[in-house]
Amino acid sequence: MIQDIAPHRLANEYRPHAVPAAGDAVCYVRGQEVAVRREGEDSFALPRVGESGVAADGLTYLFALDDQALWLAPDAGAAEPPEGFELVHNRALRMERRGPRERMYAIYTAVHLADWYTRNRYCGACGHPFEHHGTMRALRCPACDNMAFPRLNPAVIVCVCDPGRNKIVLTRYAAGRYMPIDALVAGFVEIGETIEDCVRREVREELGLEVANIRYYKSQPWGVAGDILSGYWCDVVGDPTIRRDESELGRAEWVGSNQIPGQPDDLSLTNEMMCLWRDTHRA
């Protein structure tokens, strides 16, 4: 998965007193786009302090990848990229399979933080401009002391299994909603809902199925959507006939292990779960 970068480490501890150094990477972000310079067929570079006219002024500390600090460009990352760099959608970088996994993980996390800074310029309680907190990765209102912390959207990835028939449900999003690749049931946890109840509800809403025997698998940060994903297995109970929510899904069907090609890369929790089931349930 995207976060599996050992022996590398993304050190996300906040360092309020860090100072930009020559050679540190800088992320210029516009929504889901990041400024990069494509290098060869399968790599890319980020702007660096002291190169291509990139100054150290106005940068916001993000995190470190190993011993290399990464910074957010001025204006919550929206400053004009330096000459020689272009804004490229993170999805394009993913589909082009550019760069090592640790660099993609850094990009996804930078997009998450840039979006949070962009959406939290002013206090939601009194409207006063926020300031950076002195010791934590947080924004503080000097007028009313309101605090804002980076937002995480809890969501579930669900592999619905039919043990009796040795099949799982494979889906694709409705046209235009996301990349046309195979996926599992997914959805956001609602207020007042346990994660297990979210699993049951999402499966019921998207597939019209009832499930039991819910088992936790793994979690994954998915920064470009601001999500923290939790993966679950569950078994269908009762009628296995799928009644697909056509507004959400373009495809939903029971498949066997020989019908699961997997996604184009191995970055997602969804792909790991479907491929793990495939490889351990081959007919």
N, C-alpha and C positions, 0 to 999 in steps of 0.2 A: 504494500500500500504506500501511498505517497509519503507517509511519515516514517517509513522504515528506511532510515538513512544511515544506520550504523556502518562504520565506526564514526561517521560524522554526527554532529549534535547541533540542533537548533536551540540555542540558549535564550529563552524568552523572558528571562528575568529583566525587569525594568531597571535601567541605569540612568537616573535623572541627572547625574553629574558627568556623564560621558561627553567627550569632546571629539568632534569629527577629526579623523586623521587622513593624511594623503593616502589614496588607494582604497578607502572605504567605499563600498557600493552604495548607490543612491537609487531609490525607486521613484520614478515619475509615473503617477497613476491617474488615469481618467476612467472612472467607472471600473469596467472589467479589462481595460487595456493598460499595458505596462510598456514603458519605453525600453527598447532593446536594440542591439545591433546584431543582426544575424551573422553568424560566422560559419562558413562552410555549409554542409547539408544537415548537420544535426547538433548545432550548438548555438549559443547566443551569449552576449555580454551585456552587463548593466553599466550605466555610467558610473564613474568613480570620481571621488573628490580629488581635485587637482588636475583632472584630465578633461579635455574637450570643453574647457571653460566652466566646469562645475565647481562652484564656490562652497565653502563650509558654512556660509551664513544662512540662517533660517531653516536649518534642517532639524527634523524631529527623530530622536532615536527610536528604532523599531526593536531590534533584537540582534543577536550575533549568530552567525553560522560558523561553527568551530571558533576560531579566534578573530574572524572577520566581522566587524560591525556593519550593519545595514541601516540606512537612514531613509526617512521619507522626505522628499523634496518639499520646498516651501508651498504654501497655500494648500495644505493637506494633500500634497503630492501632485497638485494640478498645475504646477509651474511648467512653463514651456520646456520641452526636452531639449538637450543640447544637440548641436549639429552632428549629423551622422547617426542619430538614433531615431527609430520610428516607434509609434504606438501600435502595439500588436495585442490582439485579444488573447487572454490566457488560454482560451479554448484552442486557438490556432497553434499556440506553442505546444499544447498537449498533443493535438492530432499530428503535428509535424514531428513529434517525439524529439524535441530539441532539448539539449542540455541534460546534465546528470539529474537524478532524482532529487538530490538535496537542494539544487537550485530551483526546481519546480516547486518544492515544498516551501522554500523561502518566498517565491512569487505569490503563491496562494495565500500565505499568511500575511504578506505585505498588503495585498488587495483587501483582505479582511480589516486590517487596522486602518488603512487609508479611508475605507468607506465609513468606519466608525468616526474618525476625526472629521470627515466631511459633514456628517449628519449631526454632529454635536458641537457646533460652534457657539450656541447660545443655551443658556439655562432654560430647561423646560418648565421651571416653576415660576421664574420672575422675568425671564427674557434678557438678563444681563449676559454679556460675553463670558464664556468659560475661560478659565486659566488652567494650565497644567499643574497638577498636584506636585508638591515638592518631593515626595518620597515614593509614591505609588503610580502605577499606570492607571491614572484616573484623571478626570477633569473636575475642577472645583469652581463653584460660583463664589466670587468674593463678596457678593451682595447678600446672599441668603444662605450660604454654606451648603447648598445642594451639591451632591456628588453624582457623577456618571462614570460607570465602568464599562469596559468593552463588552459589547453584546454578543451572546452566544444563543443560537437558535437550536434547542434540542429537537432532534428528529430521529426516526427509526428507519432502518432498512430491514425488510422482512422476507425471509425465504419460506414460502408456504409449501409444505411437503405433503405428499400422499404416500405414506409408507407402504400401504397395501399394493399400490400400483407402481411403486418405485419411480415417482414423478414429482416435479416441482412446477410452480407457476412462473413462467417467464413473461415479462411485459416489455412494452415500448411505450414511451410517452406519445400523446396525441401530436399530430403534425404541427411543427412550429414551436413546441414547448421546450424542446431540448434536442441534443444530438440523437440521431436515429440509430441508437445502439441498444442491445438487449440490457434489461435491468430487472430489478426485483421491486416489489411493492415498497413504497416509501411515503413518509408523511411527517408532519410536525406535531409535536406534543402540545395539546391544548391546556389552558389554565384549568386547574382543578382535576387533572387527569393523571393517573399513574402511567408509567411507560408501558406496562403490560396492557392496560386498558387502551392505550393508543394503538398498540399492535392489533388488538381485536377490532377496534373501530376502523382503522385504515383498511384492513383486509375486507371488512364488511362493506365499507363504502366503495372501494375500488373494484372488488371482485364479487361481492354478494355472497361470500363464504363465511362460515363460522370456523374458528380454530381453537385449539387447546394445546396443552403440553408446550408452553412457551419457554424457550431456553435462550439465555444470553450467550452471545459469541464474542464480539469485540467492539471497540469503539474507534472512531476516527474523526479528527478535525478536518473540516472541509471549508477552508477559509474563503474561497471565492463566493460562497453562499452564506458565510457567517455561521455555519452549522457546526454542531458537535453531534455526530451520528452514532447511534447504538445499533448493532446488528443482532437480530434474533432469528432463531429457527422456530417453527411451530407446525402443528399437524392439523390438517383439515378434519372436521367432524361433520357428520350429516351429509347432505346432498353436495357432491363435488362439482355440480354444474356451475360454471363461471357466468356471472352476469356483470359484464364489464361496464364501468363508468366511462362512457364514450367521450365525455368532456375532458377526462384526465388521461385516458389510455387509448392509444391507437391499436394496441395488441395486448392480449392476455390469454395464455393458453397453457395447458398442462403439457410438459415435455419430458422426455427421457434423457438419460445421460449423453446419448449420441446426437442430441439436438441442441447442445449448448456449446457454441464456438468460443464464448467469452468475448470480452470487450477488446478493442485494439491495443490497450496497454494494461498494465497491472497496478495502476495507481489507486483504484477505488475499492472500498469495502464491499460494494456490490459485486464487483468482479471476483474478488477473493472468495466470497461466499458461494457464488454460483459455480465457480471452477472447483472449489473444494468438494462441493456436493457431487459434481460430475465425476471427479477423479476417485471418489470413494464409493460410488454407486454404479460403476460401469456394469452394464448387463453382461 
